[in-house]
């Protein structure tokens, strides 16, 4: 049996931009994605703390250290500049993998700079 497991969580992200007329997705500072172990194009769930919206999309890498978090395409309708987001990324794990699995958590500050990183079971 495979289990859906939350492998990565990025919390405290602040939307810096929204581009409605774009093909879709969320653009995120590559340094943050790398720290969370999230690949460009990998399926993610984006939770908007301000309005409760939950969307599924994929990330695009922004320049490392840029602090960019941009909602693109239809995702731009799910939030506004300044809104706080949480990004979750899941993996499918088998019975052996799930016993060893740990979630990587990244917290960012007001400027979308990594504040701390830790692992949680």
Secondary structure, 3 states (H helix, E strand, C coil): CCEEEEEEEEEEEECCEEECCCCCEEEEEHHHHHHHCCCCCCEEEEEECCCCCEEEEEEEEECCCCCCEEEEHHHHHHCCCCCEEEEEEEEEECHHHHHHCCEEEEEECCCCCEEEEEEEC
